[in-house]
Amino acid sequence: IGIAMIITNYQYNIGCFVFMLRATTKK
């Protein structure tokens, strides 16, 4: 369960990072 939570958090953080990166790039 611990590993699954870490992987989920990792993917969630990457998704937020990519979203912010694209938002700043569009400007």
C-alpha positions in Angstrom: 0.0 0.0 0.0 2.8 2.4 0.9 4.5 2.0 -2.5 1.1 2.4 -4.3 0.6 5.7 -2.5 4.1 6.9 -3.4 3.5 6.1 -7.1 0.1 7.8 -7.0 1.6 10.9 -5.4 4.5 10.9 -7.9 2.1 10.7 -10.9 -0.1 13.4 -9.4 2.8 15.7 -8.9 4.1 15.1 -12.4 0.6 15.9 -13.8 0.5 19.2 -11.9 4.0 20.1 -13.0 3.2 19.3 -16.7 0.0 21.3 -16.4 1.7 24.3 -15.0 4.5 24.0 -17.5 2.1 24.0 -20.4 0.1 26.9 -18.9 3.3 29.0 -18.7 4.5 28.0 -22.1 1.2 29.0 -23.8 1.8 32.6 -22.5 
